[in-house]
Amino acid sequence: MLAKNYAAKEKAFLQTLRIGIFLTFLAINLKFIIGDIIKPLILFNVLQFGGHGHHFEFHTPSLPDICGDVLTIILFLAAYLLMNSATVRDKIGDIAFGFCDAKGSKKDSLMRIRDYVLWGKNIFYIAAAGFLLYFFSKYLLKPWLEVFFTEEAEAGTFFVALNITNSAVRLFADLILVYAYCKYIGASKHFKPIFYSFFFLRDLLFTNLLGFIHKIDLEMVAPALDVMFPLLLIYAIMSYILKKPSEKPYGVFRITQ
């Protein structure tokens, strides 16, 4: 737990940083929910409205997609503003200035705070990079390919290469987000392979990367696989909540006292 003799400024600094990291975690969860829960519900006509011609589309960004992605961007922006606020910047400067002269327990305390700052900022920037790749693939590269990837051009090597690149970018983006997610919750060595394998297999099917090898369209298999995702997400969150504070990543900085 946070030591009682920490100054009020240090507590405020850690609290602000912790909220920013938590907002990053929420943003990752929201991205997963939109892509792996909402999209399958759209495909199976569970989440639809209106009559013919007014349904949400599965292959193109729909209203739930856009709203979810906008909210995710807002969460990332709020996290960035908190983690780079004047309070945080000033305290980081104080840590850097006082680290050389500190000794004993004070130096150990500054080292733990420094490591916590690096841990939190790494999670944010890694997650933001993964989301930017996802956003680029979904709203820029894929629509461009759908406009110019005509049936006559399908045999063109350039367009095939771009399509494979787009699929690889989407897969890589999800794996980056999974890495940030596991880093935040301190995922166990047993859970990590399951989580990575799920997204790797799911994205291989969804982006139809395997279709370039055997010419069989397996894209529709991915939403069926997504049935497992809510269970994985619930397990990951509950396992994190039920962990003892000392078992959580940097649990020593829980602001509870």
Disulfide bonds with the S-S distance in Angstrom:
none
